[in-house]
Amino acid sequence: MVRNYQRKTTRPPADRNLHVTFTRREQIDVEKVAEVLIRVALREAGTGTTVGQAGEQLRALLGSER
């Protein structure tokens, strides 16, 4: 079930660069990787880039009623 999020405060959107640090591991945390990819795609939605297009599609899928 998708919930509609409504911001209660009026704060400016986060406009900062994304920094990634590489740490070699034997196994990856798949849930954390998926969460980061979803956040980046949703943040870039509407920018016209490839990531932005993916974010728009993801936003449409999350917003559609089933």
C-alpha positions as CSV (number, residue, x, y, z in Angstrom):
1,M,0.0,0.0,0.0
2,V,1.4,3.4,-1.0
3,R,0.9,6.3,1.4
4,N,0.9,9.8,0.2
5,Y,3.6,11.8,2.0
6,Q,2.8,15.4,2.9
7,R,5.6,17.5,4.3
8,K,4.6,19.4,7.5
9,T,7.3,22.0,7.4
10,T,8.5,24.4,4.7
11,R,12.2,23.6,4.3
12,P,14.1,24.0,1.1
13,P,14.9,20.9,-0.9
14,A,18.3,19.2,-0.4
15,D,20.6,20.6,-3.1
16,R,23.9,18.9,-2.4
17,N,26.3,16.6,-4.2
18,L,26.1,12.9,-3.6
19,H,29.3,11.4,-2.1
20,V,30.1,7.7,-2.2
21,T,32.8,5.9,-0.3
22,F,34.0,2.5,-1.5
23,T,34.5,-0.2,1.1
24,R,35.5,-3.6,0.0
25,R,33.4,-6.3,1.6
26,E,32.9,-10.1,1.1
27,Q,29.1,-9.6,0.8
28,I,27.0,-6.6,0.1
29,D,23.9,-5.3,1.9
30,V,21.4,-5.6,-0.9
31,E,18.7,-3.8,1.0
32,K,20.9,-0.8,1.6
33,V,22.0,-0.7,-2.0
34,A,18.4,-0.8,-3.2
35,E,17.4,1.9,-0.8
36,V,20.2,4.2,-2.0
37,L,19.4,3.6,-5.7
38,I,15.7,4.3,-5.0
39,R,16.5,7.5,-3.1
40,V,18.9,8.8,-5.9
41,A,16.4,8.0,-8.6
42,L,13.5,9.7,-6.8
43,R,15.6,12.7,-6.1
44,E,16.7,13.1,-9.7
45,A,13.2,12.5,-11.1
46,G,12.2,15.2,-13.6
47,T,15.8,16.3,-14.4
48,G,15.7,14.9,-17.9
49,T,18.8,12.7,-17.3
50,T,18.7,8.9,-17.6
51,V,18.5,8.6,-13.8
52,G,15.8,11.2,-13.8
53,Q,13.8,9.2,-16.3
54,A,14.2,6.1,-14.1
55,G,13.0,8.2,-11.1
56,E,9.9,9.4,-13.0
57,Q,9.0,5.8,-13.9
58,L,9.6,4.7,-10.3
59,R,7.5,7.5,-9.0
60,A,4.7,6.6,-11.4
61,L,4.8,2.9,-10.3
62,L,4.8,3.9,-6.6
63,G,1.9,6.3,-7.1
64,S,-0.3,4.0,-9.2
65,E,-3.3,2.4,-7.5
66,R,-3.7,-1.3,-7.8
